[in-house]
């Protein structure tokens, strides 16, 4: 008998469906092998955003802590283009 393949979204949908049927959070989380914290996170996302919330989210951060604001970065690039030899580095090839 072949293995049944399911996607992450299908599993999350089954998880939410069982909660909506009235099963307890602890029992459903135990059956799916996830923590209650993760279970509440999935269920709250579903309540807030519907089925679209059950898809995987990108792991890329929304913003980077050390990234300069775009206008400042543009100003620095503009100045660098206007003065290509500044700052002069001792021992650098000319």
Secondary structure, DSSP 8 states (H G I E B T S, - for coil): -------HHHHHHHHHHHHHTT--HHHHHHHHT--HHHHHHHHHHHHHHGGGGGS----S-SS-TT---HHHHHHHHHHHHH-TT-S--TT---
